[in-house]
Amino acid sequence: MTATRISSVLRHWLWRSVAAVSGGLAVTGRWRSGGGCVVVANHSSHADTAALLAALPPAAQPVFAAAADYWFEVPVRRFVASTVAGVLPVRRSGRGTYAELLAAARPALMAGRTVVIYPEGTRSKNGSIGEFRSGALRLARDCGVPIVPVAVLGTADVLPKGSNFISPAPMQVRIGEPVDPNTVSGSQLRERVMVLRGDHLPEPSHRYALAA
């Protein structure tokens, strides 16, 4: 077993233990990706990453694309990100951000690992799912790997945005089916995550009556 696989197993069981004492974690849906893939998930709490590390199988060897300006400028956060979470530091905005993401994530994907991206780019303040940025979809297309929609629920109750204290509450991770990235748009991926989460999708903005 390689060092990468060993660290993935250790992280998985570490965060399963944390989830168990933080209100419990229920996982639905089967993990069907047998190689490199991109996971897209909604984001409302730092606990999302812990829930996903506990939910995804160690064989997925997940690594998380996360904001370099937040996670790597403070030594304590840098330690958590690099040691117990497995984070790829990426810039959230500016020129060349996608090129940096591609350079950081491609080796992991080609090695059969899972790259987790929160396409909203930041944690939601009110629980709604924001618009998805294009980076995750571009990455999956450019690297020729499937994209897996995943919904995370309950984590904002465990660790709300802006809080440093955990309040135990039940969490859920719902895993969707792998998708060919060339067959969907960013908005369709967002809708898939919303459906997994159980959200009521908005009515289409335009309706057309069919001729009799």
Secondary structure, 3 states (H helix, E strand, C coil): CCHHHHHHHHHHHHHHHHHHCCCCEEEECCCCCCCCEEEEECCCCCHHHHHHHHHCCHHHCEEEEEEHHHHCCCHHHHHHHHHHHCEEEECCCCCCHHHHHHHHHHHHHHCCCEEEECCCCCCCCCCCCCCCCCHHHHHHHHHCCCEEEEEEECHHHHCCCCCCCCCCCCEEEEECCCECHHHCCHHHHHHHHHHHHCCCCCCCCCCCCCCC
